[in-house]
Amino acid sequence: MSIKKLLIQAALGAVIGAGALAATATSASAYVACNRAGECWHTGDRAFRPGFGITVHDDNWRWRDRDHFRWHEHRGHGYWRSGVWINL
């Protein structure tokens, strides 16, 4: 097999592989959730139980200068309440 033919086959395989990967890729949903106390965190869930006082915003949401939110990072699935992460 010639080197030219081998390079063409390798390039074609790379293009097909990249196309298959792009076709199967899904975008991750991310939201910003904030509770009544102003504690905010990223979440993949848009639904929280009623009565929790949690508002969910799109990921590109930003608070205004006059707002008094605090950003929290976390591990796991849950929510912030009074500065404590509650795992679900």
N, C-alpha and C positions, 0 to 999 in steps of 0.2 A: 504494500500500500504506500502511496506517495505521501510525502509530508504535507503537501498542499491539501490533499483529500482528507487527511487526518485532522488538520486544522479547521477545515470547513465543517467536518462532522462535530468537532468539539464545540465550535461556535454555535452551531445549530442546536446542539444539546443544551448549551447554556441558555440560549434564548427560550427554548421550550420549558426548561426548568424554571426560569424566572417568571414566565407567563403563568405556569401552574401555581407557583407560590403566590403571585399577585391575585389570581382568581380565588384562592382559598383563604386569603387574609381577611379578617374581620376587624372592624374598628371597635375599640373598647369604649364602653359608655362610662363616663365619669361625671359626677355631680358634686356640688358643694352643698353640704347640709349644715344648717345653723340652728341651734336651740334658742329658747327664749332668753337665756343668760348671755347670749352673744358668743358662744363657743362654736367654732366652725371646723369642719374636717371634710376630706374627700371621701366619697362613697360611690359604690357601683350601683346602689339601690336608689330608686326614686320613691319607693313607698315605705312609709313608717306608720306604726299604729297611731290611730287618732288619739288625741289627748296627750301625746308626748311633747307637743309644742315645737315640733321640728319643721323647718321650712327647707325645701330642697330647691336648689338653683342649678342652672346649666353650668358646666365647668368654666365657661368664660365670664361668669358673674364676678364682679368686683364690688367691694363695699366703698361707700363714699367717705370723704374726709371726716364728716360729722358723725359717722357710725362708730360704734364702740365694740367691734368684734375682736375676738382673740382666735388665732389660728392654732390648731392642735394637730399633731401627727399621731398615728395610732397603728396598732397591729391587730388584725382580726376583724370580725364582723360585729358591729355594735353601734354605740352612740356615746356622746359625752353628756354627763350630768353633774353639775356642781364641781367641775374640774376633775372628775373621775371617769375613766373609760369603763363603760359597762359592756361586757362581752355578751353576745347573744348566742 
